Amino acid sequence: MWRRKNSGKQPRWPYLAAMTDKVTDAIRRLAGDRATIRMEGGRTGVVLDATGLSATARSDLETAVRAAATDAGASDVRVVVTAERTRRQLVAVASGKGGVGKSTLSANLAIALSRAGRRVGLVDADIYGPSQPRLMKVEGTRPTAKDKVLDPVPTPYGVPLLSMGQLVDADRALAWRGPMAAGALGQLVEADWGATDTLVLDLPPGTGDVQLTMVQKYKPAGAVIVSTPQDLALIDAMRAIDLFDKAGIPVIGLVENMAGYACPHCGEVSDPFGSGGAEAAATRLGIPFLGRIPLTIAIRTASDAGEPPAAGNGPDAAAFHDIAAQVDAWLKER
Ligand code: ADP
């Protein structure tokens, strides 16, 4: 019977077999199942699956694998890094004017989406009042950069953040208009978001050029519009809806913030800004109404303390989680 002299699996020389095992073990210790190893003709080829790793982690792993294989005796080491492209969905949070709670909603929506199982990042593009570093309890922490690509700042809530407020002082950010602001905002979105699959984008309030440029350039999957119940705010909200229509971005729905005031002493709920206006406007405009967040002192004090209600179990957490569940379901349909 014809038999191959060397079946190919076992190297011909014992010392070669020992070296092969040593190299394979060294690579596996570092990269586990991520590595596919092929040793042939004195050459060691390693394909590393870097899916889900940040650019920094990816290049660190590549360097470490190369060094370990060489230390273990391999002479001609070639490492190829591959990664599945992460499908990332952007959710823009917008309002027609400032002070309606857009940043508060963005922070809580990001945390609630993350608790719902998404890998969420938060971009604070609000040049007029970048408040996310305070809301997310990372005030004063600046992001690092590698090859001019920013590394998002981790927050205590599992949602990494990049904010205009981390790049420049708030009063200087205000002076940034037009192309300069658009350039800086681009750096935030095009940062090293690694395995993040959902990016919540806290847009500057209003419906000017900066907002339109961002929306056209980054094409969010959808937009959440925040409004207070006042007529005036709703007119502004309609302008925001118009902006997304123009850019061909679907509106996920409208959130009514500061709806009804619950007196902290007697519990009586009053409606300083009227009630039901936002829901009626949403119906009129044919967009979904995602829910209302009450005006409570607890929301303001928790936000000021860098403890977003959605991260806790307080009475206001449920409203944010309910809105996030609808946004999550909407995104899954895309
Ligand atoms: P915007 O981003 O639209 O300018 P913010 O989210 O910064 O608005 O909110 C403005 C102020 O209103 C902040 O002090 C915030 O804590 C407070 N605020 C927002 N929503 C509520 C709410 N539902 N109840 C109480 N205070 C709120």
Boltz pocket constraint, residues with backbone or C-beta under 6 A from the ligand:
constraints:
  - pocket:
      binder: B
      contacts: [[A, 95], [A, 97], [A, 98], [A, 99], [A, 100], [A, 101], [A, 102], [A, 103], [A, 104], [A, 105], [A, 129], [A, 131], [A, 205], [A, 257], [A, 258], [A, 259], [A, 293], [A, 294], [A, 295], [A, 296], [A, 297], [A, 299], [A, 300], [A, 301], [A, 303], [A, 304]]
      max_distance: 6.0
